[in-house]
Structures are given as structure tokens and as C-alpha cells.
């Protein structure tokens, strides 16, 4: 059913839950795994000129760390990719390029600590991706949701 799983990560706690779920799914279906980290070009462009290179280096290091964590956690080979651009469109394009059967991502990332139902990246992927999208939300302590898996397939 699932031969190719794409995991989109930003290294956040919400993404970590999505990684767990996606790797479990890949294991169950003996699927190929592609992990993707998109360096948001808007973050770099919005920074002051004198900090741009340092910020770009820090974001690349964060990408390497997040993707390295996925490789370590996986019980199978994981193909990793870092791209620059707008995360939603880049994730969608990447899923098409690798012919993904499902794209997994967290619903809230580094930039979405507010109360929206879906983070802006997850929403963009859900709305535009022609592939099935598995969103995994971050569960919080004692909100009465501890029995809920937080997984939604769109």
C-alpha cells in the first residue's frame, strides 16, 4: 500500500512525533523513506545583511541535525535531502519527484507556537499536495487528549 514515505521535518517536537509515526508506517509496509528539511528562504531573507551568512549556516546545521536524528532512529536506510525555498511548495514538489505514496509532517513547527489548528506549512501541504498527507499533531500534557493519537490522514 505504501512503497515510498516522505517525512518532512523542521526538527521541532511536533515533527518528532510525525517522524515516529512515519517510520512506524514505513516499517509496517517495508517502504522506502525520504526525509526532507526545507530551509525557509524567508527566514534568511528577513534577517539583517550582517547576520545572513551566520543564519544560513545555523539553519543548515539544524537541517543536518534533524535529518541525522531521523537516520539514527530508523531501522532502515533513509534518503535525506535539504532544500531552500518556501516549505509548503518545496515539500509538495519533492513528494511528486520521488513519487511518494504518503507525506508525513507535524501540524506545528518552529514558527507555529500559536493556537492555530494546523501550522501554515502543514496547511499549505494539505491544500496543495496531490499525494495523501499524514499530519501528526503534538500532544500537550493534561488537555484531556492523552488517549487521542493525534494522527489525521487527509
N, C-alpha and C positions, 0 to 999 in steps of 0.2 A: 504493500500500500504506500509506504513512504520509502523511496530509494535515496533521496537527497534532502537533507535538512540543512537549512541556513539558520545560524544563530547570529543575530545582530546584538552587539554588546557595546556598552559605554563604560563598563567596569563598575556600575552602580550596584547597590544592594538589590534593586528590583531586577536588574539584568542578571544578577547571580541566580535568582530563583528561576528565571527563564532558561538559563544555561542548564540548571539541574533537570528541569522538565524536558528540555530538548535533547539532552544527552541520554536520558532515560528512553525517550521515544526512539532515538537513533539506535540504541542498543536493542530494544524490542523488535525493531524491524530490520536490523542489520544494515542500517542506512549509512551512506556517505555523509560526512559532516563538514560543512564550510562555516567558519567563524569570521565575522566581518566587524570591523571597527571603523566608523566614519569620523574623521577629524572634521568638525564643523568649521567650514571656511568662514562663517560669520563670526565665530569666536576670535579667530586670528585677525580678520579684517577690522573688527571693532576695537582692537587693542591699540594703544599708543605705538607709534613707529619704533621708539626705542626699546619696546618690550616684545615686539612681534617675533623676532627670532627665538627669544627665550621661551615665549609661549608656545610657538610651534614645536620646539624641542620637547617641552614638557608634555604637550599633547601626544607627540609621537611616543614618548616614554610610557605614558598612560595606556596607549594603544598596545604597546608591546607587553605591558604587564597584564592587561585584561585578556589578551589573546593567549599569553603564556599560561595564565590560570586555567583557561579552557583546555589547552593541550594537556596540562598536568592532570586535570580532573577526568579527562576522557579515557575510556578503556580501549579506544581505537584511534586510528590516525585522524588528525584534524587538519584540514587545509585552512590556512589563515590569510586574511587579506586586510590591508589598511588602505583606505581611500580618503581623499579630501573632497569636500563638497557639502551640499545640503543633505543631511542624513536620510530623510524620507525618500527622496528620489534616488539617492545612491543605493539604498537598501533594495528598493523595488527593481532598479536596473540590474543589480547584482543577482537577485533571485532569478530574473529572466535569463541572464547569461549562463548561470550554472544549471538551469532547468530544474529549479527547486520544486519539491513536492509540498513543502511547507516552510514558512518563515516564522521563527520564534523570536520574540522580543518582550522585554518588560514594558509595563504600562507607564512607568515613571522613571525617568533617568536623572541625571545630574542637574538638569535645568528645570525639573518639574516637581519641586517640593511643595507645590500649592495644592489646592483641593480639586483640581480637575479630574474627571473620571478617567480619561486617557491623557497621557502626555502628548505633546504636539507631534513628536516623531511617530509614536505608535498610531496616532490618529491618521497621520499622513500615509503611513504604510497600509493601514486597514482600508482607507478610502481608495487608494490608487493601485495597490498591488493586485495583479491578476492571479496570483498564487494564493492558496489558503494561508491565512495568518493566524498563528497561535500567540495570543497575548497572555502574559502571566503577570498578575498584579502582586505587588508587595503587600504582605500581610503585616498588620501592626498589632502589637501587644494584645491588649484586652478590649478589643472593639466588638466582641461578640461574633467575630468572623473566623475564629480559630479552626472551626470544623470545615470551613469552605476552602477548597483547593486554590481558588483564585485563578483558575485557568479558563480561558474563553477561546473558542475557535470561531473565527469569522470567515 
